[in-house]
Amino acid sequence: MAGVTITVLVPDEQGVAALAGIDGVRALTYAAEDPDAPLPARADEAEVLVPSFLAEVDPAAYVNRLPNLRLIQLMTTGAETWIGRVPDHVMLSTARGAHGGSTAEWALGALIAVYRELIPFEHARQAREWQRRPTETLQDKRVLVLGAGDLGRRMRRRLEACDAAATLVGTTAREGVHGIDELPALLGAHDAVVLMVPLTDATTGLVDADFLARMPDGAILVNAARGKVVHTDALLAELRAGRLRAALDVTDPEPLPPDHPLWTAPGLLLTPHVAGSVHDYRRRAYAVVTAEVARYANGKDPENLVYGAY
């Protein structure tokens, strides 16, 4: 595309600065959180749209107003809001690789917090009680990681650094990865299950009562994926029975209403969808966005095009 200027809509000035080094690219800011706001001058020329991080807007609000749109470049790994709602002539690319490290870090921290009883010890501190006792350890635990992409691979590295054994499961079997069809036989042989899959038709409700029943007594379910991957009522039943434990960064529904039973469920560590939300998340996201936009500007397809596999 030599000699051609490509217009890219970005949600903030940080995006303008990130794309400034790409020849032939003009970045314009727009009101990403208000789809009814007027678009900037020359926005009708935009070929690339970069939604804001975790944007929850109807894609049609922008797609229908951008006649030259050819690429939607996300700042997140999850693309469920956009899949199936983007015209065939518009490519959809994610920020895979930007947030995998921080999300895997959260999942590892959640497992350590549960096994080492860090929350109960903190409660004891607040009560000024010296409750010295041995705890479980992540060492030698067998952890099933559901999701074999960037996120799953980063999780495996962190688990192995803690002397735990990690088993990866993906859509299909390949070297070092088990296929999803093997999942029923694998669940009973693992001490914990970490969910790191995108939300698709295949993964919605994947963790149901049967899935949970196959996990051994005392096992931990860690959800760093999306809330709808887990059947909430089925998980609540296991938590209330004291048979399983869980660490959730995402829930269904989300955010949780004040009267939702998950707030008081036993054996649960809960955080408000912050696994990937670290102070420099925008810098990491824009590093991927810049690389993907540069590929597009040079006439190549982005590397993170959405194909629906995990």
N, C-alpha and C positions, 0 to 999 in steps of 0.2 A: 504494500500500500504506500509506496514511496511517493512523496509529494502531496499526500492526502492528509488532512487534519481530521482526527477522530474526536468527537465530543463525548465526554464521559460525565455522567451525573454522579456526584459523590455527596454523602450526607454531612460533611464537615470540612473545615479548612485543613485538618490533618490529612485528609484524602487528597486535597489539592496539592499539598506539599509532597506527599508520597509519589504522586504521578508526575510531578514536575520534571523529572529526569528522563521521561520517555519522549523521544522525538516524535512529532506528529500527533501528540495527544493534548487536547484542551480539556481541563477538568473544571466543571461548574458545580457549585453547591446548590442544593435544593432543600426544601422543608420535608425531610424524610419521614417525620412523625406526623405530618398533617397532609394527607393525600388531597385535601381540598384547597390547599394553598396554591397560589399561582406559581407556575414554573418559571425559572429564570429565562431571560432573553436567549434565544438560539437553542433552547432546550429541545425544540422540535427536530434539531439536527442530531440529537444524541443517539449513538449506536450502542452505548453501554450504560447500564444502570447498576449502581452499587447501593443496595438497600442498607439501612443502618443495622447495627448488631442487634440480633433478636427482634427485628422488626415484625410487628404483627399487624400488617395492613393487607387489604385485598389487592393481590397483584394487578387485577384489572384496573385499579385506580391509576396506575402509572402506565401499564402496557397500552391501554387504549388512548393515551395522550401522547405517546411517543411513536410516531409513524415510521421512524427509521431504526427503531430498536432491533438489535441483532444479538445482544448478549446481556444476561443478568448475572452479575458477578457478586455472589454472596460473601459476607464477612463471617459466616458461620459454617460449620460442617453440616449441620442439619438443614435439609432442604424441603421438609414435608409441607411447609406453607405454600411452596411454589410448584412442586411436582404435580403435573396434570392440569395446571392452571396457566401454563405458559404456551403461547402459540407455537406451532411446529417450526416456524421460521426463526424463532428466538432460542439461542443456546442458553443453558443454565449451568453455571459452574459454582462450586463451593470453595470454601477456604480451608479445605482439608490440609492438615499439617500445621495450622496456626494455633489451634487450641488443644491438640492432642496431649502435649506435655503437661499442661496445667490440669486437664481433666484426669489424666492418669495419676497425677500427683494427688488429686483429691481422693480418688478411689483407693489408692494405697494408704493415704492417711486415715481414711474411714476404716479400713480393715485393721490397721494398727490400733486405732482408738477403741474399736470394739474388743479386739483380742486382749489388749493391755488394760482394758477397763478405765481408760482415761477420764471418761465422763463421771462414772461413779466415784473415782478418786477426787475429782473436782468438787462433787457434791459433798464429799466427806470434809474436804478442806473448808468449804463454806460453813459446815456445821462444827468446825474445829475438832474433828475426830481423826485420830491417827489409826487408820485401818490397814495396817500392814498385812499383806497376804500375797501368795503367788497368783499369777494370772496365766492365761494361755499366751501363745506366741505365734506370730506369723511364720516363723521358721518351720520348715518341713510340711507346711500346709499344702494341700492340693487345690489349686484355684482354677476354675473353668472360666475362661474369658470368651463371652459370646460376642463375636465381632473380630474379624481378622484383618481389618484395614490399618490405617496409620495409628488409630487409637489403641486397638488391640495389641499391635506390635510394641508400642511404647509401654503399655501396661505389662506385657510379658517381661520386658527388660527390667522394669522396676521390681517386679515380683522375684525374678531370679537373683537380683542383687540382694534381696532379703532372704535368700536361701529357701524360697518357696518354689513349688513346681507349678508351672503354668501350662494349661492346655487350651489352645485356640480353636474356636469353631467358626466356620464361615458358611457361606451358601453352599459351596461345593468343596469336596476334599481335594487337597493338593499337598505338596511337600510341607510338612510342619503344621498342617491345618486339617482338622476333622470336618466332615460335612455335617450340615444341619440334620440330616437323616440319622446320624449317630447320636444325637442329643439325648434321647430317652435312656440309652444304655450308659451314657457318660455321667449323668447327673448324680447317681447314687454313689459314685466313686470320688466325689470331690467335696471338700470342706466348705467351699465358698463358690459363688457364681457372680461374676461381674458382667453386667449388661453394658455393651458399648456398640449397639447397633443403631442404624437410622430408623426412623418411624416410617414404615411402609405397610402396605396391605398384609404382607407376610409376617411382619413383626408385631402388628397391633394385636394385643391380647395374647401374645405368645406365651407369656408367663402366667398360666392359668392354674386352676386347682390341681390338675394332673401333673403339671410341670413341678409345682411346689411339693407335691406329695412324693415325688421321686427324689427330692433332696434329702440327705440323711438328717437325723435329729441333731439339733445344735448348729446346723449349717447357717451361713450368712448369705443373704441376697444383697448385692450392691447394684443400685440402678444409677448409672451415669449416662443413660441413653435418653429416653423420653418417658413420661409418666404413663402413656397409653400402652406401652409395651407390657406393663404389668396389670393384671386384674386386681384392682385395689381390694375388693371384698375378699377375694381368695387369700391375699397376703394378710389382711387383717385377721382372718380366722386362724392362720398359722401363728401369728404373733400373739394373739390372745391366748392361744393354747400353750404358748411357751415352747413350741417345738422348733421354730426357726427364729433367727434374728435378721435384721435388715439395716441397711444404710441407704437412704434415698436422697438424691439431690433433685429429683424430679418427681412429680406426683400427678395423679389423675383423680380429681380435677386440680388445676393449677391456675392461680395460687389457691391454697387451701382455704376454705371458708373457716371462720373462727370456731364453728361448732363441729368441725369434721373429726371423726374418731381417730384419725392418724395422729392428731396432736397429743393424744394421751395413750397411744398404743405402747405396750411394754416391748422391750428389746429392740427399740428403734432409735437410730441416729438420723436426724433430719436436717437438711440444709436447704435454703430457698433458691435452688437453681443457680448456684454460684461456682460450680466446678471449673468452668472456663473463664470466669470473671475475675481476672487478676489485673493489677494496676496497669500493666503494659499490654493488655490484650489488643488494643487498637493498633499498636505498632506491629505486633505479630500478624494481625489480620491483614493490615495494609501491605506487609511484605509479600504475602501470598497474592493479594489483589493486584499489586504492581506487576508481579511476574506473569499473572494470567492476562492482564490487559496488554502487557508488552507482547506476549505471544499473539494475541488477537491483532494488535496493531501491525505485526509483521506477517500477517496473513496465515497464521497457524491457529489450530484449535487449542483452546485452553486444556491443560492437563487434567483438571478436576471436573470435567463434564460429568453430569449426573447420569448414571446408567442403572441405578436401583439395586446394585449388588452390594453385599457386605462381606 
